[in-house]
Amino acid sequence: MTKLRSAVVLGLLVIWKLPAHATQTHSTAADTVTRLADGFVSEYKHRFPFTVMYTGLPLEVQSDIDINTPRELTRWRRFVRSTEEQLSHIPEADLVGHAEWITRAYLSQGIAQIRAGETCRSELWDPNGWLFRLRWIADAQPVATMKDRREAIERWRKLAAWIDQDAANLAEGLRRGYSSYRDAVEGQIRQIDALIAAPPEQWPTTTLAKRTNVPEFASRLRDIATRELLPSAKRYRDFLQNDYLPRARVTPSIIGQPQGMACLRARLASSTTVDMDPKAMFDVLVARRRAERARILELARQAYGVTDLSWEEFSQRLRGDPQDAFRDAEDIRTTIERVVERARAALPKMVITPPSGDILIKPVPEYLLDSAPAGQFFPASDDGSRPPTFAYRGVAARFHREVAESLSMHETIPGHYLQMAMLAQQHATPLHPITRLVLVEGSREGWATYAEGWAAELGLYSSAFDEMGRFVNSVTPSAVADLGMQIMGWSAEQAATYLHEESPFDKKGQVQDWAANLASSPVSGSETYPIDGMQYEAARARAQDALGSRFDSREFHQMLLSDGALPIPALNAKVGRWIEAHR
């Protein structure tokens, strides 16, 4: 029996000895939290099924689409505020030591995310990303049974009106003083033009139809694409070009919009789960990047056997380094597979009860090469139809060998996969579904960023060259550039200049697009990687300082991972209790 489980048993014994009124207090609080979380999950599944599809949670109905009408959004926000008010009457202390404490933490975070969108009125100026979502839905939509295909047709017939409503929301935003960034609008127009010009076999509906050999299903999807989706895409494109673009925001910062600073802070707090002044966060990130650069040069001097190497010399050397290139797609795959197997073999050094199970490693589809990240982890679905999957960009010319190891470990072991697998196996009785529905991006990406550094301590990198890749590929420069544009008055051009200086890979000014993407989606999530990674580093340092020789790394990491990607305040409270129990 592990110490963690011993603590749970001891906690139960203590509860049995409590007075009847104390037990009743917990029961009442726990039942209320569970009821509120049940209601939140049920409503969310119906109102935002596309997000639910990503999590792998089962959907009873596969014909719904995400809500985006003003009336629907008002009802949803009213429901969330009511849930928040009821939750505020439940003291957290009444739930400590019980699964409902975890449920409460996730429910609070889910509410914070919805409330941030309400503060920002995101639907009025931040497009819903329908173009990417069409492709994602085509991959995730069930089609195995007649019922699946009937619901798929029903869902896809709703999407044209959904696209039209997004344009109507943006038009209302202009009337109220909201707008998207001009360069982002121009980029979206180009993407829609590419979709409109694409041959039928490249449309998402064709991708969906190919997943089952049913001619009638393919025919109906083809009709939806040509008679409904294509006309709505053209209407949307014309609206952006003729009506929206002339009035789009010419500066990256959202601060000048209604409640701009409140929106920025709410977005930062809900994404990182760390409530920090944006200017203070910017200063922290600048210092973080300064330390990363110093470490890059230390490792570069080891990798190249050069005792004195400047940043400029390093950048020039890396851009021409033949060992950074892959031969072909198969070389990428075998390299990633070796990294994952090496990390899997080290699992007994990481946690007390290592998870088991395979990870599917596959390249992203060709039609997603331009929009997909270099690598991305997708959790397994509950029904077993989709295993845990690491999808990578399998084109040698677009994948740097230097970042392969850090990226693979960030996405799999000891990163995202390990965090999710430990949550799944730790609890004999599964936690409330809200722990999977609410995506705590800050804690997820913070853990995976921390895991890249932890992998170095575990000796998982092949060489100094490979370890260097985790700093070269760091997201910290993106976070600095993002906040630089939001609160420091940087233009997109200034952000691109900064990113060029920080990116040794930038041969031909690719960072122009990088900066434009950041400006297009303020608080894009880049802050979560370094800010939340530092929270995990600080939690470990606190435990080591407090416990000294009694600190057990495997037990500590088992405890960190046992409840999934907890919001940082809940994680810190949990670490504090663990330290006290081990003094």
N, C-alpha and C positions, 0 to 999 in steps of 0.2 A: 504494500500500500504506500503510495507516495505521500510526502508531507502535505501536499495540497489536499489530497483526499482525506488525510487524517484530520486536517483542519476543518474540513466540511463535516466529518463525523462528529468532531468535538463540538462544532457549532450546533449541530442537531441535539446533542446531549444537553447543552446549555439551554436550548429552547425548551426542551421537555421539562426542565426544572424551573422555568419562569412561572410567575403567577399567571392565573387564567386571563386576567385583563391584558397582560403584555402579549400573550399569544393571540388573543383576539385582535389586538391593534395591528399586528403584522398581517393576520389573515385578511382583515378589512382592507388594509392598504394594498396588499398583494392582489386581491381580487379586483380592486378598482383599477390598478395599473394594467392588469391583464385585459380587463374589459376595454379600457381606453386604447390599448395597443391593438386589440382585435378590431376595434372600429376603424382605427387609422389604416391598418393593413387592408381591410376589406374595401374601404373607400378608395385607397390609393390604387389597388389592383384595377378597380373599375375606371378610375379617372386617368391613370398614367400607365397603361399596360406596356408601353414600349420600354420604359425603365425596368419594369418587372421582368420582361423577357430577357433582359441582359443578366439579371441576377440568377436566373435559372429556377426561380420559384414557379410553381405550377399556376397556370391561369385556367380557371374553370371555363372561361369564354375567350375565344381567340378572334373575336370579331370587333372588339372595341378599339378605339383610337384615343390618343391623348386629348384631353380637353383643351380648348383654346378660345372659346367664345367668352365674352365679358360676363354673361350670365352664369355660365358654368364656373368660371374662375372665382366670381364673387361668392357663390355657394360654397365652393371648396375652402376658400379662405375663412369664411364664417365658421365652417365646421372646425378648422384648425384652431381658430381663436377660442372656440368653446372647449376643445380638448385641452388646450394650454391652460385655460382658467381652472378646469377641473384638476389637472395634474399639479398645479401650484399648491393645492391644499394637501398634498401627500408629502410629508417630510421624508427626505432621502434616508435619514437615520433609521426609519422604521423598516427599511428593506435591506440594509447592509447584511451580507452573508447569505442572501437568497437570490435565486435566479431573477426575481422581479426587479432587483436593483439594476441588473444589466438591462432588462426590458425598459426600465424608466430612463436610463441613460440614452438608449437609442431613440426612444420616443421623443425625448427632449431635443435631441439633435435633429430629428426629422422635422420637428416643429420649427426649429431655428432656421433650417434651410428654406422652408416654405415662407416664413416671415421675412427672410432676406429678399426673396423674390417679390413679396408684396411691397416692401419698402422701396425697392428699385423700380417697381412696375415693369419688370423685365419684358413682359409680353408686348409692351408698347414700343420697344426699340431694339430688343435683342432677338433676332429671328430664331425660329424654333429648329433650324437645321434640318428642314424636311428633306433636302436633297440627300444628305448622308443617311438619314433615317430610312428612306426608301430602300437603300441598299442593305442596311442592317436588318430591316424587317423581312426582306426577301430571303436572307440567310436563316433567320430565326423562326419564321412562320411554320408551324406544323402543317404537313400536307399528306400524312400517311393514310388517313381514313377519309371516307366520304364526308363525315361531319367536319373534319379539319379543312377540307377543300371548300366546303360550303361556307364556313366561317371566314376562310381566307378571302373568298370572293366578296363577302359582305364587308370585310374590313377595307379591302382595296377600293371598293366603290365609294367609300366615305372619304378617301384621301384627297380627291380633287377639291371638295368643299373645304377640307382642312387647310389646304394650301391657300385657297382664296381667303379664308378667315385670317390667316397669318398676315396677308397683305392688308386686310381691313384693319387689323390691330396696329400695324405700322403707320397706316394713314392717320389713325386716331392719335397715335403718339406724336406725329408731326404737329397736329393741331394743339396738343398740350405742351409742346416745348421739348419733346424727347426726339432723339434721332440717333441713328447708327453712324459709325465712322465712315467717311466717304470711301477710303481705300477698301474697306471691308465690303461695301456695297458693290464697288466695281469688281472685286474678286468674285462675289456671288453671281453677278451678271455673267462673268466669263464661265463659271461652272455650269450655270443653267444653259448657256449657249452650247456648251459641249454636250450636255445631256440631250438637248433638242436636236442637235446635229448627229447624234450617235445612231448607228443602224439599229434596227429592232432587236438584233441578237445581243446587244450590249445593254439593253434596258433591264432594270431590276425585275420587272414582271417576267421577262424571259428567263432570268436566273431562277426565279421561283418556279416557273413552269417546268424547267428541266429537272427539278428535284423529284418529279413523279411522271411516270409515263402514261398520262391520261390526256388524250387529244382534246376532249371537250373542255377540260380545265385550262389547257394552254390557249385554246381559242377564246375563252371568255376573258382571260387575263390580257390577251392581245387586244381585244376590243376595249377593255378598260384603259389600256395604255394609249391607244390611238384616239379614242373618242372622248376620254375624260381627263386622264393625267397630262397628256401632251398639251391640250388646249389650256389647262390650268397653269402649267409651267410657262407657257407663252404669255398668258395674262400677267403672271407674277413678274416675269422678266420685263415686260413692257412697263408695268407699274414702277419697278425699280429704276428703269432707265429714264422714263419720261417725267414721273412725278416725284420720286423719292431722292434720286441722286442730286438734283439741283439744290435740295434743302438739307442734305446730309451734313453731319458734323465734320468740320475741317481740322479739328484738333483731337488727339487721341483721348484726352482726359474726359471722364464723365462728370467731373466735379461741377461743371457749369450747368448740368441738367437739374431739374427739380429734385431736391433732396440728394444732390450728387454726393456730398461727402458722407452723409448717412448711409447711402447705398454702398459706397466703397467700403466703409468700415463693416457694414453688415455682411457684405460678400466675403471679405477677408476673414471675419470671425466665423462665419458658417462653413467656409471651406477648410480653414486650418483648425478650427475649434479652439483657437487661441485668441483671446481678446487683447489686442495690442494696438497702440496708436500707429497708423500707417507710416508716419515719419520715423518713429522708433524702429519699426519693422524694416524699413529701407536701410537704416544705419546698420542694423544687425546683419542684413544680407550682404551689404558691401564688405563688412568685416569678414564674413564667412567666405566670400569669394577671394579675398586677399589671402586667407589661409590656404584655400584650395590651390591657388596659383603657386604658392610656395611649395606645397606638397608635390604638385606636378613636376616642378623643376628638380626636386630631390629624386623622384623616381626616374625622370628622364636622364639624369646624370648617371644613375645606376644602369638603366637600360642601354644607353649608348656608350658607357664607359668614358664619359667626358666629365672632368672635375669642375669645369666652369662653363656653364651654358646659360645664355640669356634667353628671355622669352621669345624674342624675335628669331634667334638661331634655332631654338627648339621648334617653333612653328614651321620654319622653312624645312627643317630636317624631316618633320613628321609628314608634311605634304608630299615629300618625295620618297618616303620610306616604302620599299617594296613589301616589307613584312606586314604592312597594314592592309594589303589587298587580298581578297579571296580569289581563288582561281575560277570558281563557278558556283552555281546554286548548290550542288552536292557538297562542296567544300564548306559552305555555310551550315548546311544541315548537320554534317558529321561533327563539326566544331561545337555546335550548340548541344548536340546529344552527349558529347564527351563531358562538357561542362556540367550538365544536369546530372549525369551519372556520378561524377566526382563529388558533387554536392550531396547527392543522395547517400553516398557511402559515408559521409561525415555526419549524417543525422544523429547518430548516437552521441556525438559530442555537443549537439545543440540543445536537445531537450531530453527529458527523462523517458517519455513514451513517444518515440518517433512515429509519424503516420506512415502508412504504406499505400501503394496504389500508383498506377502509371499516369504519366502526363503525355498527352498527345502533342507532338511537335510538328507543326506544318507551316508552309508559307501562306501568306495572305493571298486571296484571289487576285488575279491580274488587274481586274477593274478597280481594286482598292489600293493599288500601289501608290497613287498620287495623294490619297487622303489618309491612309493608315500610318500609324507610327512605326518606327523600326521594329518594335516588338510589343506585344500586348498579351496579357493573360486573361482567359475567360474561365470562370468557375464552371464546375460540372452542373448539369441540370438535375433536378430531383428525380426525374423519370429515367435517368440513365442514358437518354438519347444523345447527350453531349458530354464527353468526358472532360476533365480538366485539360485545358488547351493553351499552349503557348504558340501564338501565331506571329511569325516574323516576316520581314521584308526580304524575300529570297532572291534578290538580284545583286550579283556581285558588285556591280558598279555603284550600288546605292547602300552598301553595308560595309562599315569599317571593321576590320578584324580586331582592332584595338579595343573596341567597346563590346565585343561579343560576349566576353565572360561576365563583365559587370551587368550588362543588360539581361543576360540569361538568368543570373542569380537574383537580380532585382525582381524579375517576373515569376520565377519558380521557387527554387530553394537557395537561400533561406528567406526569400522575399514573399511575394503575394501567395503563391501556392501553399507554403508552409503555414502562413497565418490563417488561411481559410481551412486547411486540412486539420490543424490543431483544434480549431473551433468545432469542427464537425465531429472529431473523435473524443474530445474531452468530456462531453456531456452525454451520459447514458440516455437521458431524456433530452431531446433536442431543445435548444433555446427557442424563445418566441420567434416566429418568422420575421418580426421587425428587425432582428439583428442582421438579416440578410437583405431586407428591403431597403433600409436606410444605408446608403453608401457613404460611409464616413471617409471621404477622400483624403482628408488630412492625415488621419491615423493610418490609413492604408498605405499611402505614398510615403508617409514619414517612416513607417516600419520598413518598407522595402528599401528606402534610402539608407536607413540605419543598417539594414542587413548587408548592403554592399560593403560597408566598413567592417562589420562583424565577420564577413567572409574573409577579409584580409587577416584578421586575428586567427581565424581557423586554418589559415594556410591554403585557401582554396584557389588563389590565383596562380597561374602557371609561371608568371614572371613579373618583374617590375613593370615591363611594358604593358602587360594586361591589367595590372592594378592601376596603372596610370590612366587607363581608359575610363575608370569610374569618375575621375575628376575632370578629364577632358570632356566627357559626356554629361557633366553635371548640369542640372536644371537651374542652379543658382543664378547664372547670368540672365536667364529668362526672367526670373523673379525680380532681379534688380532693374532690368529694362522695363518690365511691366509697371512697377511702382515709380520708376523714373518718369515715365510718361504720365502716370496718374497724379502724382503729387509734387514732382520736382520740375514740372514744366518742360520736360524733354519733348522734342518732336519725334516723329517716327524715324526721321533721318538720323537724329542724334542717337536714338536707341540702336539703330542699325550699325552706326559707327562703333558704339560700345560693344555690341555683340561680335562685330568683326574682330575687334581687338582681343576679345576673350575666346574666340573660336579658332584654334589652330587648323581646323579642317576647311575653313572658308577660303576656297580657291578663287571663286568667281562671284563673290558677293551674294551667295545664297541667303545671307542673313537679312537681306532686304525683305524677302518674303517672310522670314522668321519674325522680324519686327512688325511687319504689317499684320500678321496673324495675332500677335500679342495686342496690338492696338485695336484689332477688330473685336476682341472679346476681353474686356478689362477684368482683371482677376480671373485669368483663365485656368487657375489651378496650379500654376508653376510655383507659387509661394508655398504650397503644401509640402513639397519635397524637402527643401532645406529647413523650413521653420519647424515642421513636425519631426523631421529627422533629428533635429537638435533636442526636441522634447524627449525622445527616446534615449538619446545620449545622456541627457541630464538626469533622467530617471535612474539609469544604470549607475551613473557616478554617485548619485545620492545614496543608493543602496550599498555600493561598495564602501563609501566613506563611513556609513553608519555601522556596517557589519564587519568590516575588515576581513580577517581570516575566516570568519563564518560565512562569508558570501559564497554561494554556490551558483555558478553561472548557468548550469543546466536547469536547476530548480527556478532560478530567477526568470529565465526565458520561457520556461513552461508556464509560469504564473502570468507573464506578460501576454502570452498567446492563448490562454485558456478561454478567454471570453471574446475573442475576435478583435476587430478594430474599434476599440472603445474610443469615444471622444476624449481628448487630452485631459480635461478636468476630472473625468471619471477614472481615467488611467492613473493619474497622479494620486488620487485618493486611494485607489487599490494598492499602488506601490507603497504608499505610506502605511497602510494597515499590514502589508506583508513584512515591511521592515520591523514594525513594532512586534509582530508575532515571532520574529527571529532574533530579537536582541538577547 
